Amino acid sequence: MLYPQKNSAKRNNSIIKNSFLILLVIAIILIIINHFTTPGIKWAGCFNAGMLYIWITIVYSLNRNINTSRHLFIQLIALSSLFIYIDIKQGFLGWSINYAIPIVIMIINIAMLILSITSYNYVKYAFYQVLIVIVSLIPLFFIYENMTNNKTLNIIAVGICGLNLLISLIFHFKDLRTELIRKFHI
């Protein structure tokens, strides 16, 4: 056989539904165990949030027509939300906005920068590039509102975001403008 066999969509949907049910059962079991063993420490929520994140990532990755920039945008939102949730569950020590979110923003922006430089079809990525840049400016809010103790990583994250936008504009201004006009009917 020269070509790999295509998985059936019906089989994939069955796997997705079954895996969700299994994760739901595990989540309920963890909550019960947490309630009876250590009711003062809500560790089950952190594990369940991590399992939900992994499940969303796997389900999204199973999609055959993945737009890489859309996937990066969803990862940015999902990881940031997961880190904030875990930080809140631990009493909000601030590590999520001081370290985790700026690092995620840096990694996603570097990945988008590489993608935009190497892409021959940038129009496909332009809309999510703009969304990633907008969301990546959130550390400016953290700095402005004095929510962060360590401003260095947040400043670096915003700088990489700005560099990402600048290089994308240099290489793909026409494509970016065309896509924004198409999406927002300007």
C-alpha positions in Angstrom: 0.0 0.0 0.0 1.5 3.4 -1.1 -0.9 5.7 0.8 -1.8 5.7 4.5 -5.4 4.8 5.2 -7.6 7.7 6.2 -9.3 7.3 9.6 -13.0 7.5 9.5 -14.7 10.6 11.0 -17.2 8.4 12.7 -14.5 6.4 14.4 -12.7 9.6 15.5 -16.0 11.0 16.9 -16.5 7.8 18.9 -13.0 8.0 20.3 -13.5 11.7 21.2 -16.8 11.0 23.0 -15.4 7.9 24.8 -12.3 9.8 25.9 -14.4 12.7 27.3 -16.5 10.2 29.2 -13.4 8.6 30.7 -12.0 11.9 31.7 -15.3 12.9 33.2 -15.4 9.8 35.4 -11.7 10.4 36.4 -12.6 14.0 37.3 -15.5 12.9 39.5 -13.4 10.3 41.2 -10.6 12.8 41.9 -13.2 15.3 43.4 -14.5 12.5 45.6 -11.1 11.4 46.7 -10.1 15.1 47.4 -13.3 15.7 49.4 -12.7 12.7 51.7 -8.9 12.8 52.0 -7.8 16.4 52.1 -10.9 18.7 52.1 -8.8 21.7 53.0 -6.7 21.5 49.9 -8.5 21.7 46.6 -5.9 19.8 44.5 -8.5 18.0 42.3 -9.5 21.2 40.5 -5.9 21.7 39.3 -5.7 18.1 38.0 -9.1 18.4 36.4 -8.2 21.7 34.7 -5.0 20.0 33.4 -6.9 17.1 32.1 -9.4 19.4 30.4 -6.6 21.3 28.7 -5.0 18.1 27.4 -8.4 16.8 26.2 -9.0 20.1 24.3 -5.6 20.0 22.8 -6.0 16.4 21.6 -9.4 17.0 20.2 -8.3 20.1 18.4 -5.2 18.4 17.0 -7.2 15.5 15.6 -8.8 18.0 13.2 -7.1 17.4 9.8 -7.4 20.9 8.5 -5.5 22.7 11.3 -4.6 26.3 10.7 -1.3 26.5 12.6 -1.8 30.1 13.6 -5.3 29.3 14.9 -3.9 26.4 16.8 -1.2 28.7 18.4 -3.9 31.3 19.3 -6.0 28.6 21.0 -3.0 27.3 22.8 -2.2 30.9 24.0 -5.7 31.3 25.4 -5.9 27.8 26.9 -2.5 27.8 28.5 -2.9 31.3 30.0 -6.3 30.4 31.4 -5.0 27.1 32.8 -2.1 28.8 34.5 -4.3 31.6 36.0 -6.8 29.0 37.2 -4.1 26.9 38.9 -2.5 30.1 40.4 -5.9 31.1 41.8 -6.5 27.6 43.3 -3.1 27.9 45.0 -4.1 31.2 46.6 -3.0 33.5 43.8 0.7 33.8 44.4 1.1 35.7 41.1 3.4 33.3 39.3 1.0 33.0 36.5 1.1 36.7 35.5 4.8 37.2 36.6 6.3 34.2 34.8 4.0 31.7 33.1 1.9 34.0 30.8 4.8 36.1 29.6 6.8 32.9 28.8 3.8 31.5 26.9 3.4 34.8 25.0 7.0 34.8 24.1 7.0 31.2 22.8 3.7 31.7 20.8 5.0 35.0 19.3 8.4 33.4 18.3 6.5 30.5 16.7 4.3 33.0 14.8 7.3 35.0 13.7 8.9 31.9 12.3 5.7 30.9 10.7 5.2 34.3 9.1 8.7 34.5 7.8 8.7 31.0 6.3 5.1 31.0 5.0 4.4 31.4 1.3 0.6 31.7 2.0 0.5 34.3 4.8 -3.1 35.4 4.2 -4.1 32.1 5.8 -2.4 33.2 9.1 -2.9 37.0 9.0 -6.1 37.2 11.1 -4.8 35.0 13.9 -1.5 36.9 13.8 -3.4 40.1 14.6 -5.4 38.3 17.4 -2.2 36.9 18.9 -0.6 40.3 18.9 -3.7 41.9 20.6 -3.8 39.2 23.3 0.0 39.4 23.7 -0.4 43.0 24.8 -2.1 41.9 28.0 1.2 42.2 30.0 1.1 45.9 29.4 -2.1 45.9 31.4 -0.4 43.9 34.1 2.4 46.4 34.2 0.1 49.5 34.1 -2.1 48.2 36.9 0.9 47.2 39.0 -0.4 43.6 39.1 3.1 42.1 38.6 6.1 42.1 40.8 8.5 41.1 38.1 8.1 43.4 35.2 11.1 42.2 33.3 9.5 39.1 31.6 6.4 41.1 30.8 8.4 43.8 29.1 10.4 41.2 27.2 7.1 39.5 26.1 5.6 42.8 24.9 8.9 43.5 23.1 8.9 40.2 21.3 5.2 40.8 20.4 6.2 44.2 18.9 9.0 42.6 17.0 6.7 39.9 15.7 4.2 42.6 14.5 6.9 44.7 12.9 8.6 41.9 11.0 5.2 40.6 9.8 4.3 44.1 8.6 7.6 44.3 6.8 7.2 41.0 5.0 3.5 40.8 4.6 1.9 44.3 4.8 -0.2 43.9 1.7 -1.4 40.4 2.7 -2.2 41.6 6.2 -4.2 44.6 5.0 -6.1 42.5 2.5 -7.1 40.0 5.1 -8.2 42.6 7.6 -10.3 44.3 5.0 -11.9 41.0 4.1 -12.6 40.0 7.8 -13.8 43.3 9.1 -15.4 44.7 5.9 -13.5 47.9 6.2 
